[in-house]
Amino acid sequence: MMTFPQRIKKADHKPLNDLANELFVRQPARRAWNDEPFLREITIWFLQYIGVGRRAIADRDVASRVVKMAVLKYRNAQRLNGDSVDSYLFAWMEEGSYIFRFDYTDNTGQTWDYLNQTLCEFLDGKEAVICSQNSLDQWTAMERFATRFLRPEYVQGLLDRYRNHAHHGSPP
C-alpha cells in the first residue's frame, strides 16, 4: 500500500506551478501554497498520482479542475473570513475524487488497483485504456480520496467537517 510521501522535491513544484499559470490562478495559488505549504504538497502528490508532468496523464481536465477550484475556494474563503484551508480541501476532495468513480481497464483486461499503484503507474506505457463509470457514490469516492492522500489522523475530522458543511450548506 502506498504511503504519504515524506518529502516533495523542489523540481516537483514545476508541473503544479505551470498548471496554475495556465489556469490564470498563479497569484491566489501562490498565496494559498505559501500560507499553507501542506496544501501544495498534497496537490503535488495528487498530480503525481494521476501523472501530470509525465507522459501518462489520466485526465488533465480533472487536474485542472482540482487546482482551479481548490485555489479559488481558498481565495473566496479568505475574502469572506471563512476557513480557507477547509474550503481548499473540500474543493480538492470533491473534484479529485472523480478519478475513483471510474474503472480503468487496459486492453489485456487488467484493471487499475488504486491500493497498490498510482493511476500514473497503471497507465504508463499502455496504448489504450477503457475508462468506464463504476457504481461508487460521491461520498465513498471522497472518503477513498481523502484516505489515499491525507494522513490518517486528519481524514475523519475533515470528512466530519465536510459532512457538516454539506448538511448546513454554509461556507466553511
N, C-alpha and C positions, 0 to 999 in steps of 0.2 A: 504494500500500500504506500502511496506517495505521501510525503510529509511536507509540511510548510518549509519553504526554503530558508536556510539560515542567513544567507547574505545575498543581496542583489548587487551586482557589479555596476559600475558607472556606465559601461557600454550597454547595459540592459535598458537604460533610460531612453536611448535614441528612438526605438520604434514608438514608444509612448509619446515622446515629445513631438515626433514627426506627425503622429496621428492628431494630436492636439492642435498643431499648426494647420493641418489640412482641414480640420473641423472648425477653425476660427475660434477656438476656445483657449488659446495659449495663455492669455493673462489670467483668467479665472482658474485655469488648471494649475498654473504655476503657484498661485496663491494657496489653493487647496493643498497641493502637494508639499509646499514649504511649511504651511501651518501644521499639517498632519502627515508626516513622512510615511506612516504605515499605509495611508490611502494610496500613495504612489506604489509602494511595494506590492500590495495585493492586486492592484490593477496591472502592474507589470507581470506578475505571476499569471494572472488570468490571460493576458495577451500571449505569453509564452505557452500556456496550456493549449490555446487554440491555434497557435502558430504565426501570430503577427510578427513580422520581421524575418520570417523564414518562408521558404517556398510553399510549404504545406499549410495553408491557412484554411481553416474550416469555413469561416464566414466573416468576411471583412465588414459586412453590414452590422453584424452583431457587435463586433469590436467597436465600430464607430458609435453605435447607439449606447453601448455601455459607457464609453468615455464621455461622450457629449452629455448624456442625461445625468450622469453622476456629477460632473463638474457644474452643470447648470443648476441642479438641485442644491448643491453645496452653496453656490453663489446666492441663489434666491433665499435660502435659509439664513445666510449671513445678513442679507438686506432686511429680513423680517425679524431679526434677532431670535431665530429658531435654532434648533440643534443641527448645525451644518454637517457634522460627522454622520449622524444617523441619516440625514437626508441623502448624503452621498451614498452611504451603504445600502439604503433602501432601493435607490435607483439602480445601483450596481447589481444588487441581487435580482431585482425584477427583470432587468434587461439581460444580464449574464446567464441567468438560469434557463434561458431559452434553449441553450445547447443541450440540456438534459431532457428536453421534451421531444427529442428525436432519436431514432436509432440510426446508426451509421454502419453500413454493411458493404464490404468490398466485393469484387467480382468472384471471389472464391467462397463466399458465404461467411467469412469471418466477420464478427460483429465487434464493435468497439466496447471494451470493458473499462469504464471510467475509473474503477477502483485500482486497476493495475497499470494503466498507461494514460498519458495525456492524449487529448484528441490529436494534437500535432504528431505524436509518435505513431498513432494509428494511421493517420493519413499519409505520413511521409513515404514517398516512393510509390504510392498507389496511383494508377492511372485513372481509375473510376471508382466512385463510392456512391452508393444509393443512400439517400437520406429520406427517411420516412417518419412521419409523426407517430409517436407512441401514445400510450394511454395515461402517462404521468400528468397529474394535475399541476397547476402553477405552484400551489403551496408546497407540495412534495418536491418539485423541481427546485424551489428556492431553498428548502431545507438541505437538499443534496448539494446545492451550490455553496451555501454558507459552510457546510461541513467540510467541503473539499478545499476551500480557500482561506478559512479563518481558523485561528487557534481554537481548540475545543472549549476552553474556558470562556470564550467570548460568544460562541454560537447561540446558546439558549437564550441569553439575555437579549441579544439582538433580535432573534425571532420573536420573543415575547413583546419587545417594544414595537416591532413591525406589526404584529397581530393587533396590538392595542391601537396603533396608529391607523391601521386599515379599518378597524371596527369603529373608531370615532371619526375618521375622515378628516382629522386635523393635521396640519403640517407639524413635523417633529420639531 
